[in-house]
Amino acid sequence: MRSVLPSASAPARPERAPLKPLDLALAELLALAAPLTPVESISTFDADGRVLAHDLRSGLDVPAHDNSAMDGYAVRCADWLDAATLLQVNQRIPAGSSGHLLAPASAARIFTGAPIPPGADAVVMQEDCDAVEGCVRLRAQPRPGQWIRQRGEDVAAGAVVLQRGTRLSPASLGLAASIGFDKLQVAPRVRVALFSTGDELVMPGDVAPADMKPGAIYNSNRFFLKALLQRLGCIVTDLGIVPDRLDATIAALKGASEQHDLILTSGGVSVGEEDHIKPAVQALGQLNLWHLAMKPGKPFAYGKIGAAHFLGLPGNPVSSFVTFLLLVRPFILKLQGARRVAPESIALPAHFDCAKPDKRREFLRARFDASGGLELFDNQSSGVLTSAVWGDGLVDHPAGQTIAHGDTVRFIPFSALLS
């Protein structure tokens, strides 16, 4: 038997670093993201989606007084004897006004939100009452406290109603306004420079589909990445497509680093001869290339150029989309000082089979079906962007495991990732 030895002149292949688990990559990434400063003071009207920079403490009780939860009659429960009992209506209390002491055997006509008059201990909704010539008959015995909203029931004076790091929603803006805040202290918006690399990329509108050269593709990543950044409240500078030349890549990165907090690129983080991101970032700062144990999305890069962070996404559309959601989005939220940054999953039944385990952790595009479970998109290729449009979210499928119909899986809804 003859053994074949490698040629002495053949270059040794460099050893590849082991694949980095996604959770470890995310932890390392978040450790590098210090919240940005300075804090901004903005109108509460304009604060949707921004991250609160300080605890919001209430200076008053909400509601400020016991008030009626219904249109009806404020009464004293002790005055009711039976269904024939008539109570004299001797005051009328609309919202925004106040009543006086409720006399025995009397009732106050009251409206939703109006203060409960002294002496009253219940409200009977008007549907359960009969008005009879200046009096009211109650059809059922009232119970103490019924249909009364207690003072401070929603918010107690001195309580923290919204914590620092809360990403503000329409409901939280209403809550802030309910305790008198017309302005809020929020974290600054992240300034992001976005560009793509690749001479094969063409912008829609520049070339008609019939005129596309062999190998050319439309730059879809630029569109969804910009939209995702804007949904996070970022100030986005779109630098377009950078030619596949080292000098052009260095120039783009250098200019972007001077006025932005984050530089985000799509493509060019592989190891091909035309991938110039790595040497360009290394020429200007520092770079770590990670090979992630996830699918889709294996190549990923983090670096620093001056004070600016650099994140490099893979070029395949679904890989770029998924790695943005699972890594870039939490990173940006951390820069904003948000408390909750990592995607949260829910448990749902799989209405599909996945019999072939993968060595990498997979994020499968799936959607809800009519039976309350999940169905899987047929083609899970990293280049099939229709899967992300079709799907309602991602099945978090651990490495080395199979899925049988009826198994419980972890599902990350897009609704939680795209807001």
C-alpha positions in Angstrom: 0.0 0.0 0.0 1.3 3.4 -1.0 0.8 6.4 1.3 0.5 9.8 -0.2 2.3 12.5 1.7 1.6 16.2 1.2 4.1 18.1 -0.8 6.7 19.9 1.3 6.1 23.0 -0.7 2.3 23.0 -0.2 1.2 25.7 2.2 -0.4 24.5 5.4 -4.1 25.3 5.8 -4.8 27.6 8.7 -6.8 26.0 11.5 -10.3 27.3 11.7 -11.5 28.6 15.0 -14.4 26.6 16.4 -17.9 27.9 15.8 -19.0 30.4 18.4 -22.4 29.7 20.1 -24.9 32.4 19.5 -25.6 33.0 23.2 -21.9 33.5 23.8 -21.6 35.9 20.8 -24.5 37.9 22.0 -23.1 38.2 25.6 -19.7 39.3 24.3 -21.4 41.8 21.9 -23.6 43.3 24.6 -20.6 43.7 26.9 -19.1 46.0 24.3 -22.1 48.2 24.0 -22.1 51.0 26.6 -25.2 53.2 26.6 -24.8 56.4 24.6 -24.8 59.9 26.1 -25.9 62.7 26.5 -29.6 62.3 27.6 -32.2 64.3 25.5 -35.3 66.0 26.8 -38.1 65.7 24.3 -41.9 66.2 24.1 -43.9 63.2 25.4 -45.7 63.4 22.1 -42.5 62.5 20.3 -41.2 59.8 22.6 -42.8 56.7 21.1 -40.1 54.0 20.7 -37.4 56.0 22.6 -35.7 54.6 25.7 -36.4 56.3 29.0 -33.1 57.6 30.6 -34.4 58.1 34.2 -37.1 56.5 36.4 -40.4 58.2 36.1 -41.9 58.8 39.5 -45.5 60.0 40.1 -46.2 63.1 42.1 -49.9 62.3 42.6 -52.4 59.5 43.0 -54.1 58.3 39.9 -57.0 58.6 40.1 -56.7 61.6 42.4 -60.0 60.8 44.1 -62.5 58.0 44.4 -64.6 58.2 41.2 -67.4 56.5 39.4 -66.6 53.7 36.9 -70.1 54.0 35.4 -72.9 56.3 34.5 -75.5 55.8 37.3 -76.3 56.7 40.8 -74.1 57.1 43.9 -75.9 55.7 46.9 -75.5 54.6 50.5 -75.8 50.8 50.7 -77.5 51.0 54.1 -80.5 53.0 52.6 -81.6 50.0 50.4 -84.3 48.0 52.0 -85.9 46.1 49.1 -86.6 46.4 45.4 -89.4 48.9 46.1 -87.0 51.4 47.9 -87.1 54.9 46.4 -84.2 57.3 46.9 -84.6 61.0 46.3 -82.1 62.3 43.6 -80.9 65.6 45.1 -77.7 66.3 43.2 -76.1 65.7 39.8 -72.3 65.2 39.4 -70.8 65.2 35.9 -67.1 64.5 35.4 -65.0 67.6 36.2 -67.3 68.7 39.1 -67.8 67.6 42.7 -70.8 66.9 44.8 -71.7 67.5 48.5 -72.5 65.2 51.4 -75.0 62.5 50.4 -78.0 62.8 52.8 -79.7 59.6 54.1 -82.3 58.1 51.8 -81.0 60.0 48.8 -78.9 59.4 45.7 -76.7 61.4 43.4 -76.9 61.2 39.6 -73.3 60.6 38.7 -71.3 60.1 35.5 -68.2 58.2 34.7 -65.1 59.8 36.1 -66.9 62.1 38.5 -65.8 62.1 42.2 -67.8 60.0 44.6 -69.7 62.4 47.0 -69.0 62.1 50.7 -71.2 59.6 52.4 -71.8 57.4 49.3 -70.2 53.9 49.3 -71.5 52.4 46.0 -72.5 53.3 42.5 -75.4 51.5 40.8 -75.2 51.6 37.0 -78.1 53.3 35.3 -79.2 50.1 33.5 -80.0 48.6 37.0 -82.1 51.6 38.0 -85.6 53.1 37.3 -86.0 56.9 37.4 -89.3 57.8 39.0 -90.3 61.5 39.2 -87.2 62.9 40.9 -86.4 59.6 42.6 -84.6 56.4 41.7 -85.6 52.8 42.3 -82.7 50.3 42.6 -83.6 46.9 41.2 -80.9 45.0 43.2 -79.1 45.5 46.5 -75.9 47.5 46.0 -72.6 46.2 47.5 -70.1 48.5 49.2 -67.5 49.7 46.7 -69.2 48.5 43.6 -68.4 50.5 40.4 -66.1 52.8 42.4 -62.5 53.4 41.3 -60.4 54.0 44.4 -58.0 56.9 44.8 -54.5 55.7 43.8 -55.9 52.5 42.3 -53.8 52.9 39.1 -50.8 54.9 40.4 -49.9 55.8 44.0 -48.1 59.1 44.7 -44.3 58.5 44.9 -44.4 55.3 42.9 -42.0 54.6 40.0 -44.4 54.1 37.1 -41.8 53.6 34.3 -38.3 52.4 35.0 -35.1 53.7 33.4 -34.4 51.6 30.3 -38.1 51.2 29.4 -38.7 51.4 25.6 -41.6 53.7 25.4 -44.9 52.6 23.8 -48.1 54.5 23.1 -49.5 53.2 26.4 -46.5 54.3 28.4 -46.7 57.8 26.8 -50.3 58.0 28.0 -49.2 56.8 31.5 -46.5 59.5 31.6 -49.1 62.1 30.6 -51.5 60.9 33.3 -49.0 61.9 36.0 -48.3 65.3 34.4 -45.1 64.7 32.3 -45.2 66.8 29.1 -41.4 66.1 28.5 -39.3 63.0 29.0 -35.6 62.3 29.4 -34.6 59.8 26.9 -31.4 58.1 25.5 -30.0 59.6 22.3 -30.9 58.1 19.0 -28.1 55.8 17.6 -26.4 57.3 14.5 -25.9 54.5 12.0 -23.9 54.5 8.8 -25.2 51.8 6.5 -23.6 50.5 3.3 -23.3 47.3 1.2 -20.3 45.9 -0.6 -20.3 43.9 -3.8 -19.8 44.8 -7.5 -22.7 42.4 -8.2 -25.2 44.6 -6.5 -27.6 46.7 -8.5 -30.2 49.2 -7.2 -33.8 48.7 -8.2 -34.7 51.4 -10.7 -31.1 51.7 -12.0 -31.4 48.7 -14.2 -34.5 47.0 -15.6 -34.9 43.3 -14.9 -34.5 42.5 -18.6 -31.2 44.4 -18.7 -29.5 42.7 -15.7 -26.1 41.4 -16.5 -25.2 37.7 -15.6 -24.3 37.5 -11.9 -26.0 40.8 -11.0 -28.5 41.0 -8.2 -30.7 43.7 -6.8 -29.6 45.0 -3.4 -32.5 43.9 -1.2 -30.5 44.0 2.0 -30.1 47.7 1.9 -33.9 48.2 2.0 -34.8 45.9 4.9 -31.8 46.9 7.0 -32.6 50.6 6.7 -36.2 49.9 7.6 -35.2 47.8 10.6 -32.8 50.5 11.8 -35.5 53.2 11.4 -37.9 51.1 13.4 -35.4 51.1 16.2 -35.4 54.9 16.1 -31.9 55.2 14.6 -30.7 58.1 12.5 -29.6 56.3 9.4 -27.1 57.6 6.8 -27.3 55.4 3.7 -23.9 55.3 2.1 -25.1 53.0 -0.7 -23.0 50.4 -2.4 -19.2 50.5 -2.0 -17.2 49.1 -4.8 -15.2 45.9 -4.2 -11.9 47.8 -3.8 -9.8 48.1 -0.7 -9.2 51.8 -1.1 -12.9 52.5 -1.6 -13.8 50.4 1.4 -11.2 52.2 3.6 -12.5 55.6 2.5 -16.1 54.7 3.2 -15.3 53.3 6.7 -13.1 56.2 7.6 -15.7 58.8 6.7 -18.5 56.9 8.4 -16.5 56.5 11.7 -16.2 60.2 12.2 -19.8 61.1 12.6 -21.6 57.9 13.6 -22.0 55.6 16.6 -22.3 52.5 14.5 -21.3 51.3 11.1 -23.3 48.5 9.7 -22.3 46.6 6.5 -23.9 43.8 4.6 -21.5 41.4 2.7 -17.8 41.3 2.6 -17.2 39.6 5.9 -16.3 36.2 4.4 -12.7 35.1 3.4 -12.9 35.6 -0.3 -10.3 37.5 -2.3 -12.9 40.2 -3.1 -14.0 40.6 0.5 -12.2 43.8 1.6 -14.0 44.6 4.8 -11.6 42.7 7.0 -8.3 44.4 5.8 -10.1 47.8 5.6 -11.3 47.7 9.2 -8.0 46.4 10.4 -6.2 49.2 8.7 -8.3 51.7 10.6 -9.0 50.0 13.9 -9.6 46.6 15.2 -11.8 43.7 14.0 -13.0 40.3 15.3 -14.3 37.9 12.7 -16.7 35.3 14.2 -18.0 32.1 12.7 -21.3 31.6 14.5 -22.9 28.2 15.2 -26.2 29.4 13.7 -28.1 28.8 10.5 -28.8 31.0 8.6 -26.0 33.4 9.3 -22.5 32.1 10.0 -20.0 34.9 9.3 -20.3 37.9 11.5 -17.8 40.7 12.4 -17.4 43.2 15.3 -14.9 45.9 15.3 -14.1 49.5 16.4 -12.9 52.4 14.2 -12.2 55.3 16.5 -15.2 55.7 18.8 -17.6 54.0 16.3 -18.7 50.4 16.6 -18.5 48.3 13.4 -20.9 45.3 12.7 -20.5 43.3 9.6 -23.4 41.1 8.5 -23.4 38.2 5.9 -24.5 39.0 2.4 -27.2 36.4 1.9 -30.5 38.1 2.5 -32.1 35.8 5.1 -28.7 35.4 6.9 -28.4 39.2 7.0 -32.1 39.6 8.2 -31.8 37.0 10.9 -28.4 38.0 12.3 -29.7 41.6 12.5 -32.7 40.5 14.5 -30.8 38.3 16.9 -27.5 40.3 17.3 -27.7 43.8 15.9 -31.1 44.7 17.3 -30.1 43.8 20.9 -26.8 45.6 20.4 -28.6 48.8 19.4 -31.1 48.5 22.2 -28.2 48.2 24.6 -26.6 51.4 23.2 -29.9 53.1 23.9 -29.8 51.8 27.5 -32.8 49.5 27.2 -33.3 47.0 29.9 -34.9 44.2 27.8 -32.8 43.6 24.7 -32.6 39.8 24.0 -35.5 38.3 21.9 -38.0 36.4 23.9 -39.6 33.1 22.7 -42.9 31.4 23.4 -43.7 27.6 23.5 -45.9 26.3 20.7 -46.6 22.9 19.1 -44.8 22.1 15.8 -47.2 20.9 13.1 -44.3 19.7 11.0 -41.4 17.3 11.0 -37.7 18.1 10.9 -36.0 14.7 10.8 -32.5 15.8 9.8 -30.6 17.4 12.7 -28.0 20.1 11.9 -24.7 20.7 13.7 -25.7 24.4 14.0 -28.5 26.0 15.9 -31.2 26.8 13.3 -33.7 29.5 13.1 -36.5 28.2 10.9 -39.1 30.5 9.3 -42.5 29.4 10.3 -46.0 30.7 10.7 -49.1 30.1 12.7 -51.6 27.7 11.3 -55.4 27.4 11.8 -54.9 24.8 14.6 -52.9 27.0 16.9 -49.5 25.4 16.0 -46.7 26.2 13.6 -46.2 25.3 10.0 -42.8 25.4 8.3 -41.8 27.2 5.1 -40.7 24.6 2.5 -37.4 26.2 1.5 -35.2 27.3 4.4 -32.3 28.5 2.2 -30.5 31.6 3.4 -31.2 33.2 0.0 -34.9 32.8 0.0 -36.3 36.0 1.4 -39.9 35.0 0.6 -39.6 32.8 3.7 -39.3 35.8 5.9 -42.3 37.5 4.3 -44.4 34.3 4.5 -43.4 33.6 8.1 -44.7 34.9 11.4 -41.4 34.3 13.1 -38.5 32.0 13.8 -38.4 28.5 15.4 -35.4 28.3 17.6 -34.2 24.8 16.8 -31.3 23.6 18.9 -28.3 21.9 17.2 -28.3 18.1 16.9 -32.0 17.7 17.5 -34.9 16.6 15.4 -38.5 17.8 15.5 -41.5 15.5 15.3 -45.1 16.7 14.6 -46.6 17.6 18.0 -43.3 18.5 19.7 -43.2 21.7 21.6 -40.7 24.2 20.1 -39.5 27.7 21.0 -40.9 30.4 18.7 -39.7 34.0 18.4 -42.5 36.0 16.8 -41.5 38.7 14.2 -44.0 41.0 16.0 -41.6 41.1 18.9 -38.6 41.7 16.7 -39.8 44.2 14.2 -41.1 46.9 16.5 
